[in-house]
Amino acid sequence: MPQETENDQVQDPVNGHGDEQPKESVDDGRATNEEIERELLGDDALSETEQLQQQLAESNDQVLRIQAEMQNMRRRAERDVENAHKFALDRFAADLLPVVDNLERALTAINSDDDGQKAVAEGIQLTLKSFVDVLVRFKVEPIDPAGQPFDANLHQAVSMVPNADVEANTVIDVFQKGYTLNGRLIRPAMVVVSRAP
C-alpha cells in the first residue's frame, strides 16, 4: 500500500480543499449602497448628488411658497371685486345726500297751518319718502343719533353745550344726518353734544 505524503491529502469534495488547510474568513462580496456609489461615481459625483438633492428640496419649498402666495392673491382679488360691487355707489350716494337734506329742510320750512302749503308739503314728503326708499334699497342707511351717546366713528361734533338734563357726551341735537353704505360710513352725522355744566 502506498504511503500518503504531505501532498497526497484527502480532498474535500465540496470545497475542493484539503482537510488541513486553515479556513479563512470569506468575504461574501456584499457592499453597502454607499460604498457601491462611491466606487462607481467617486466622491465628487456623490457630493454633486447631495447638492442636487438639496436644490430639489429648495425648489419644492419655493414652489409651495409660490402656491400659497397665489392663493392669497386670488383671495385678495376676490375680496377687492366684492368690495368694488358693494361700494361702487359710494361717491354717487354721497353726491345724492344733499338732495335729501334739502328736501328735509324744505319740509321744516313749510308752515303746516297754511292750507295752501299743505299740498306742497305732501308732495315734498312723498318725494322724500320715495328717495329715501331707493337709498335704503341700495343699502344706504341713515344715521340719526339723537339721544344716543356720542360715537366718534359715526358722528362729528359741531359743538358742545352744557346740559344738566342728560349725561355728558350725549347727542342732544342733529344738524345733519349721517349715512352708511353697506355698513361703511360715507358721511358722519353732524351733531351737538352735551357736557357737564
Secondary structure, DSSP 4 states (H G I P E B T S, - for coil): -PPP-SS--PBPTTT--BTTSPPPPPP-----HHHHHHHHHHHHHHHHHHHHHHHHHHHHHHHHHHHHHHHHHHHHHHHHHHHHHHTTTHHHHHHHHHHHHHHHHHHHHS-TT-HHHHHHHHHHHHHHHHHHHHHHHTTEEEE--TTSBP-TTTEEEEEEEE-SSS-TTBEEEEEE-EEEETTEEEEPEEEEEEE--
